[in-house]
């Protein structure tokens, strides 16, 4: 069952029950008021009847009549004077001396009413009619008896029944109207939930850009805003996942391509060395190629292992003297051919870093800068102190990097000039490794480059405390 129908059923049920209880209570209160009013009126008529009977009894007694015949005569006289009156006169032994009551009212009912209705009234049902009995004791000289007045109040009960029937019909009509209106209102109010459901189904089907766009100021509106925020997060996560999958596919494709060519050549030269008798010069050339490509694959494997390690292990940072890091990089650069690397004086400057990793990062940046420069081209390694941070940079005046290449140069195996990089034993993993090291230091690499004028790479680190 849909929620709109459930809400309609619940609201109509609760409203109907309350309406019925309230209506029945109201009709009952009106009936009780009418009954009390009838009791007052009937009591007044009974009093008038009793006075008339007592007066007639005294008058007849003065005419020297006596005994039960006096009450009978008095009853007949009052009945003649009050044609509409219905009553019964009884002696002390509950024998009827005079009776003019409806046929449905028998003697036993009269006796029971006479005993129970002294100074009040009782209600009794006889067949389909309801009667009110009012009784009181007669005292007229030496004559005593009981007067029981009978009043037909069936009309009061009929009116109550008619009122209840009218109320039931009115209640049924109103509840039907309320059900229709409630169903319409709940359908309108719950319409945003349908949009939420449709948006959820669309997102489940892969349409991550779907939004509900519900702008109400109630709980449904807030739910819609939370849902849209969740959908935006899911979309962003899926985009990141898709980008990561693309990068991984590119990585696998690039890695396969990187090892396929040298492995094919190495197998060819190895087979040549194994199966043919060739000259010394050709043998040395083949062996040299196999050795050279083997060293390149070894370097490639080591860099891949380093990338994997940096992706899964946490790095402990400590206050490190920048001058010491520069000294490590300067020492490593001694083996670079055609390098013209200068270092800024970093005495007294400390940064939060892992010294070997930071030195390796700077060394890789210097190697890339040297390879991108002409032989003997200047490469500068320096820093800038900025409040609580230290910005390290490596600047060269080499070929530069095209703007459309800058966003991808830190991807594994990505090389701007593949032929030149391979000729210089490049693998395309250097900047990817540098980016991982920067991330381990809570930073990232920033590139500024212009084709033909050079490149500057910056890295911002937290300033450390001097010991």
N, C-alpha and C positions, 0 to 999 in steps of 0.2 A: 504494500500500500504506500502511495506517495505521501511525503511529509505534509503537503498541503491538505490532503484528505484526513490524515491523522490529526492535524491541528484542528481542522473543522469539526471532526467527530468529537474530539475532547472538549472544545469550547462549547459546542452545541449541547453536549451531554451535561456539562457542568451548569451551563446557563439554564437548560431545561429543568434540571433537578431543583436548582435554587428558585426558579420561577414557579414551579409547581408547589414547592413547599410554601413559598411566600403567598401564592394565590390561595392555597387551601387554608392557610392560617387566616388570611384576610376574610374569606367567606365564613370561616368558623367564628371569627370574632363578630361579624355582622349578625350571624345567626344567634349567637349567645346574647347579643344586645337586644335583638328582636324578641327572643324568648323571655328575657328578663322584663322587657316592656310589656309583653303579653301577660306575664305572671302578675305584674303590678295591676294591670287593668282587670284581670280575672279576680284577683284578690279583692279589688274594690267592688266588683259585681257580687262576689260571694258575700261580702259584708252587707251589701244592700239586701241581698236575699235573706241573710240571717236576721237582720233587723225587721224585715217584713214578716218573716215567719214568727218571730218573737212577739211582734205587735199583734199579729192575727191570733196567736195562741192566747195572749192575755185577754183579748177582746172576747174570744169564744169561751174562755174559762169563766168570764164574768156572766156569760149567759147560762151558767150552771152546767156546762158540759165538762167532762173530766176524762182522764185516762188517755189511752192511745188514740181514741177517736178525735181528741182535740188536735193532736199533731197532724192527723190525716186531714181534718177539716182545714187546718191552717195551711197545710201544703196545697190543698186544692184551691184555696182562696188566692194564695200567692201565685200559683201556676196560671190562674185565670188573669191575674193582674200583670204577670210577666210571661207572655206567651212564648218568648224565645228562651226562657230559662230552662236549664236541664239540671235537675238535682234529685236527691233522694234523702228522705227523712227516716232515721233509724232510732229505735229505742235503745235502752242500755244493754239489751241482749242481742243487739245487731240484727234485729228483725226489721224488715222494711215496712214502714207505716204508710209511706207515700213515695212513689218513685216515678219520675219521668226522665228517663235516660235513654240513650241510643240502645238499639237492640244488641249491638255487639258487646255492650258492657253488662256482664253478668253479676250476680250477687256476690260471688267470691271476690271479684275485682273491686267491688264497692267496699266490702268489709276490709280488704287489704289496704285500700286507699284511705279509708276512715282511720285506720290504726296508724298509718305511716305519715299522713299529711296533716297532722295536728299542728296548727300555727305555721303552716308552710304549704308546699305542694309536692305532688309526685306525678311522674309521667308514666303512662302505661300504653302499650300498643295492643289494640284489639283488631284482629284481622289486618286490614290495610290502613286503618286509621290510627292516629295517635291522639291521646287525650291527656288533658291536665286535670288532676283532681285536687280540689281545695276543700278541706274539712275543718269543722270547728264544732264545739259543744254548745247546745242550746240550753238556755236556762230561762224559763218564763214562769215565774211563780213556783208552784210545786211540780211543774212539768219539766222534765229533762230529756234530752235526746241528742242526736248527732246529725248535723246537716253536711251532706257531701255534694258539692257543686262539681259538675262535669263540663269541661270546655274542650271543644274539638279544635286542636291546633295542627291538624294535618296539613293545612295550607302553608304553615311556616316551614315544615319539612319539604314540602313540594317546591316552595320558593328556593330553599337552600339547594335542593337537587338541581333545579333549573339554573341557578347561578353557577353551580359547579360545572354543569354541561356546557354552558356558554363560555366559561373560563377555559375548559379543556379544548373547545374548538378554537377559541382565540389563541391559546397557547400553541396549538398545533400549527396554525397559520403563521404565527410569529416565529416559531422555531424553524419552519421551512424557509421563511424569508431570511432569518438569521444565518441558516446553513448556506444559502446561496450567496449572501453578501460576504460571509466569512470566507467561503471558498474563493471568491473573487479577490478579496483583500489579501489573503494568504498567498494566492498565486502571484499577485503583483509584488508583494513583499519578498517572496522567495525567488523571484525571477533572477536576481543576481546570483543565487546559488546555482541556477542552471548554467549561467555564464561561467561560473567557477568550474562546474563539472565539465562543460565543453572545453574550457581551456586546459583542464587537467588531461582530458582525453587527447587533445591535440599535442600536448607536451609528451604524453606517453607514446604518441605515434611518431615523435621525432621533431615536431615543430616547436623548437625551444624558444622561438621569438614570440610565441603567443602570450597575450596578456588579457586580463579580465577588464581592466579599465572601469571598475565600479567606484563611484565617487560619493557614496552616501556617507552620512555622518553617524552611523550606528555600528553595531558589532559586525554586521555583514561587510560594511565598508572597510573596517579595520582588518577583517579576515581577508578581504580582497587585496588590500595593500600588502599584508604579510605574504599572501600567495604570490603576488607579482614580484615581491622582493626575493622570495624563494625561487621563482622561475628565472629571474635574472641571474641569481647565483648558479642555478643549474646550467643556464645557457653559457655563462662564463666558464664554469667548470668543464662543460662539454667542449667549448672552443679550445680551452687549454689542453684538454685530453686529445682532441683532434690534432692540435698543433704538435703536441708531444708525440703522437703516433706518426705524424708526418716527419718530424725530426728523426724519430727512431728509424723509420723506413729509409729516410735519406742517409742516416748514419750507416745502416746495414748496406745500402747500395754503394755508398762511397767506400766503405771498408772493403766490400767485395771487389770493387773496382781497383782499389789501391793494392790489394795483394794479388789480384788475378794476373796483372801484367808482369810484375817481377817474378812471380812463381812460374808463369809460363816460360819466360826467358831463362830462368834458372834451370827448369827441367830440360829445356832444349840444350843449353850449354853443358849441363851435367851429362845428358845422354850423348852429346858430342864427345865429351872427354872420355866417357866410358866405352863407347862403341867404335870409335874411329881413331886411326893413327894420323894425327895432324902435326903440323910443324910446331916448333917451340914457341914462336911468336903468337900463333893462334891459340895455343894451349894457355900461355900466360894471360892473354886477353880474356879468354873464357873464364879462367880461374879468378881473375881480377873482378870480372863482372859478377860472378857468383858471390864472391866475398863482399863486394860493395852492396849488393842487393840484400844479402843476408844481414849485414849490419843495419841496413835501413829497416828491415822487418823487425830486427831485435829492438831498435829504438822505438818503432811503432808499437810493439807489444808492451814495452815498459811504460810508454805514455798512456796507453789504454788502461793498464793496471793502475796507474796513478790517478786517472780520471775516476775509475771505479772506487778506489779507496776514498777519494775526497767526497764522493757522493754518498758514502755510507758511514764515515767516521766523523766524530766531532773533533774540532780543533781547539786546543787550549791556548788562549792568548795571554801574553804577559808583557810587561813593560820591557821594550827592547831598544837598545841604542841604535839609532838610524845610521850612525857612522859605521858601526860594526856590520850592518847589512850591506852598506855600500862597499865596504872592504871585501866582503865575500863575493859580491858581484864583480868587483874590479879584478879580483884574483881569477875568477872563472873566465873573464873576458880575455885573459892573456893569450889563450889559444885561438882567438878569432883572427883570421887573416883579413887584412885591410881594414881593421877596426880603428876608429878614432873616437873613443868614448871618453867623455869628461864627466866628473862627479862634483856636485856642489858640496861645500863643507857643511857637515851635519853635526858638528860638535855640540854636545849638550841637548840634542833633540832626541826624545824617546817617543816611540809609538807602541800601541797595543797590537802585538803580532806574534806569529810563530816564525822565528828567525829563518830557519831553513826554507820554509815554504815561501816567505816573502822574498828571500834572495832568489829562489828559483823563478818566481813570477817576474821579477825585474830582469833576470838574466834572459828569460824567453823574450821579453819585450825588446831588450837590447839586441838579441840575435835577429829578431824580425826587422828592427830598425837598420841594422848593419846590412842585411840582405836587400833591403829596399833602397839603400843609398849607393851612390857611386863609390868606387874604392877610395878610402880615405875621407869619405864624407863625414861631417861632424854629427855625433850623437850625444845628446846631453841628458844626464840623469840628475834630477833636482827635486826640490820640494818647496812648498809654500805653507807657512803656519797660518791657520785661520781659527782664532779663538781656541776651542777645545779640540780641533781637528788638525791633521797634517795632510796636505794634498801632495802626493808623490806624482812625478810625471817623467815620461821618457819622450824626448823630442828629437826628430830627425828632419833632414832636408832632402828626403829621397823622392821617390816617384809619386807618393800620395795614393790615396784610395778613392775611387769614384763614390759619389754620394749614395747611389743605389746599391752599393755593395756593403756599406757600413753596418747595416742592420743584421747581416748574416756572417760577418767575419769571425764571430766567436763560436759558430757551429762547428762540430767535429768534422774534419776532412774538407771543410770549405776552404778553397784557395782562390784568391783573386786572379793570380797568374799561375795556372797549374803547371805549365811547361817549365817556367823559371823555378817554381818551388821544388819540383821534383829534381831538377838539375842541381839544386842546392841541398839535396837530401831532406827536403821539407815533407811533412806528412799531413799538414792541415790540422794538427791537434794542439799546436803550441798555444794559440789564443784561447781555445776551448779549455785547456788546462789552466791558463791564467785566469779565465773567468770563474772557474770552480774555486781556485785559491782565493780570489777576491770575495766570492760569496762566503767562503769559510771565515773570512775576516769581517763579515757583515757589511761588505761594500760591493761595488760593481765597477767595471771598467768603462771609462768615458772616452770616446774617440772624437778628435777634431782633425780633419784632413782636407787637403786641397790638392788636386792632381797637379803634379809638376812642382809643388812647393814643399811638400812634406807632411808629416803626421805627428800629432801629439796625443799620447795616451795618458789619462789621469786616473788616480786611485786615491780615494779619501779614507784615511784611517783615524781612529781615535787617538788623541794625544796621551802618551804615557807619563807616569811620574818618575822623575830621576831618583835613583836609589840613594 
